[in-house]
Every structure is written in C-alpha cells, then in structure tokens.
Amino acid sequence: MGVEIQDASLAKVPELPVPDAYRTTDAEMAAALMSIGHKFVRIEEKKDRNGRKTVFVFEHKKVRTDLTKWLNGELQVDPRLLLNNLSDLKNLVHNKDFE
C-alpha cells in the first residue's frame, strides 16, 4: 500500500518555508525517497522558459546519502511500494483541486 497523504489539497495550504528542503522534478526519484521513509512535504509548481514543471519537496534529513545510492543503482526499494507511491504522486499532480 502507498504512503497515505493526509491532505490531497496541499496547494490550498499556505507554503511555509522548509529549512534545507530537498527539491526534485524527478517523480521516480521522489517515489523512491517516499518508499524508504523520507518525509514528503508538498508539491510546488516551477515555471521556466520551457513551461511548467512539478517540483516534489522533501525534508532534507539525510537525503544526500540515499540520492547517492539512487544514482549508483544501489538503493533498495520495495517495488510494489515504489509503484504505489509513484501512482500517489501522479494522482496529486493531476488532481484538479490541486491546480
């Protein structure tokens, strides 16, 4: 079962600063971080010259070590949990209430 997200309308909550937050636009990496217990904080929208991008925000507690493992193909993740978390993130991104 995927990670339960308490409030699917996160965009309606005022954005509070997250000290030393880790941000990524990589949904698969975000799902992997969720799967190994990193705290997902919110989704932000980033605009650049190529259009809009979705940014996944996490608390920055010991993320660097796990990112290194991810990039080196050494991160151990339950595949079912990874897919469930990826599905949860995609649902949040495409949720009409989020926009």
C-alpha positions as CSV (number, residue, x, y, z in Angstrom):
1,M,0.0,0.0,0.0
2,G,1.3,3.5,-0.9
3,V,2.1,6.2,1.6
4,E,-1.0,7.9,2.7
5,I,-1.1,11.6,2.0
6,Q,-3.2,13.3,4.7
7,D,-4.5,16.2,2.7
8,A,-4.8,15.9,-1.1
9,S,-5.5,19.6,-1.4
10,L,-1.9,20.6,-0.4
11,A,-1.9,23.5,-2.9
12,K,-4.5,25.3,-0.8
13,V,-2.3,25.3,2.3
14,P,0.0,28.3,2.5
15,E,3.5,27.4,1.7
16,L,5.6,27.5,4.8
17,P,9.4,27.5,4.5
18,V,11.0,24.1,4.8
19,P,14.6,24.6,6.2
20,D,17.1,22.8,4.0
21,A,14.4,21.2,1.9
22,Y,15.3,18.9,-0.9
23,R,13.5,19.5,-4.2
24,T,13.4,17.3,-7.3
25,T,11.4,17.3,-10.5
26,D,12.1,13.5,-10.9
27,A,8.8,11.7,-10.0
28,E,10.5,8.3,-9.9
29,M,13.2,9.6,-7.5
30,A,10.6,11.2,-5.4
31,A,8.6,8.0,-5.2
32,A,11.8,6.1,-4.2
33,L,12.5,8.6,-1.4
34,M,9.0,8.2,-0.1
35,S,9.4,4.5,-0.2
36,I,12.4,4.5,2.1
37,G,10.8,6.8,4.6
38,H,11.8,10.4,3.6
39,K,9.1,12.8,4.6
40,F,7.2,14.3,1.6
41,V,6.2,17.9,2.3
42,R,4.4,19.2,-0.7
43,I,4.3,19.8,-4.5
44,E,5.4,23.1,-5.9
45,E,5.0,24.4,-9.4
46,K,8.0,25.9,-11.1
47,K,7.8,27.9,-14.2
48,D,10.8,28.2,-16.6
49,R,11.3,29.1,-20.2
50,N,10.2,25.6,-21.3
51,G,6.9,25.8,-19.4
52,R,5.7,24.4,-16.1
53,K,7.4,21.8,-14.0
54,T,6.2,19.9,-10.9
55,V,8.6,20.0,-8.0
56,F,8.4,17.5,-5.2
57,V,9.6,18.8,-1.8
58,F,11.0,16.7,1.0
59,E,12.5,17.4,4.4
60,H,16.3,17.4,3.8
61,K,17.2,14.9,6.6
62,K,20.0,12.6,5.3
63,V,18.7,12.7,1.7
64,R,22.2,13.1,0.2
65,T,23.3,9.5,1.2
66,D,20.1,8.0,-0.3
67,L,20.4,10.1,-3.5
68,T,24.0,8.8,-4.0
69,K,22.6,5.2,-3.6
70,W,19.8,6.0,-6.1
71,L,22.2,7.4,-8.7
72,N,24.6,4.5,-8.3
73,G,21.8,1.9,-8.6
74,E,22.4,0.8,-5.0
75,L,19.1,1.9,-3.4
76,Q,17.0,-1.0,-2.1
77,V,13.3,-0.3,-2.5
78,D,10.2,-2.5,-2.3
79,P,8.9,-2.5,-5.9
80,R,5.2,-2.6,-5.0
81,L,5.6,0.3,-2.6
82,L,7.6,2.3,-5.2
83,L,4.8,1.8,-7.8
84,N,2.1,2.8,-5.3
85,N,4.0,5.9,-4.2
86,L,4.6,6.9,-7.9
87,S,0.9,6.4,-8.5
88,D,0.0,8.6,-5.5
89,L,2.4,11.4,-6.7
90,K,0.9,11.3,-10.2
91,N,-2.6,11.5,-8.7
92,L,-1.6,14.5,-6.7
93,V,-0.1,16.2,-9.8
94,H,-3.2,15.5,-11.9
95,N,-5.8,16.3,-9.2
96,K,-8.0,19.0,-10.5
97,D,-8.3,20.5,-7.0
98,F,-4.5,20.9,-6.9
99,E,-4.4,23.4,-9.8
